[in-house]
């Protein structure tokens, strides 16, 4: 619902009566099920400027760096966080937690 509220506020700021599409960046660790979000979108946007709009997703991969050796990498799995180059087991997460509203498409 926060996404819908943000979309409605920005549409109002832009003077738009309708939103055609909403673009979101979703990180691998964000805990967002894109299918569930897409399923709920129609209900969540009912009677708003975003009613009937489509969702477009951009996946953001998990990116970590090892504080011990400095190696930066993209693990193939969210469970492969331990550094393969040294005994470091607590990586710094550089990317993959995002849930960002990046763009809206408004009618011409």
N, C-alpha and C positions, 0 to 999 in steps of 0.2 A: 504494500500500500504506500510505502514511502516513495517508491519509484513513481507510482501513479501521481502522488501529490507533487513531486518534483517536476514531472512532465506537465501537469496542469498549471503549475505556477509559472514555468517558463513559457508555455503557450500563451498564457494571459499576458505576460510581459512583452511577448512578441506581437500581441494582438491577433493571434490565430484562433479561429473558431474550431479547428480540427487538427488532429495530428495523424499523419499517414503511417509513420514508422518510428520506432524507438530503438536506438542502438545502445547495447550494453557490452562492457568488457567484464568478463567473469574469470577470475583466477582459479587455478586448479585446487587451491585450498580454501576457497570462499565458502564452501559448503552449500552451494546453490545447485539444485537439480534443474537444469534448463528445461527438461520436458515438463516437470511439474509447474515451473514458472509460466511456460507457454500455455499450458492447460488452464491455469488459473487466470491468465491475462484477460481473457474476454469477460469473465465475471468481475474482476477487479476494476476494469475500465468502463463497465456499464454506466451509462448516464454521465460520462465525463468527455472532455475534448479528445481523449485517446480511444474512445469506443470505436471498434473496428480496425484499429491500427495493428500493424504487425511488429513483431520483435525480431531484431537482428542481433546475433551474438558474435562476439569476438572472444575466442579463448585465449587466456593469458597463461603461459606455462609456468610451472614452478621453477624458480631460479634461486640457488643457494650459493653461499660462499662459506668456506671453512675458516673459522677464526684462527686456527692453529697454523695452517700452511698457506692460506689465502686463495686456494683453488676455487674458482667460480665454475659452476656447472648447472646443467638441467637434468635432474634425476628422471629416469624413465617412469618411476613410480613415486607416489607420495610417501611410500614406506622405505625408500632407499636414501635416507638422509645422511647416514654416516659417510664420512669422507673415505673414498677408495684409495687415496694417496697417503693418508696418515691416520693415526688413531682418533682423530677428531670426530666426536659423535653429536655435537650440538651446533649445527650450522646456523649462520645468519640467513634469514629468509629475505631475499632481495625482491622477489616478485612472485605472485601467485595467490595473493590474498584479496585482490581487487574485486570490487563490485562497483562499477562506475557507469553512470549515464554519460555517454560520450557524444551523442548526437540525436537530433530529432528531425524527421522529414515532415515539412509542412506543405500543404497544397499551394500551388503557384497562384 
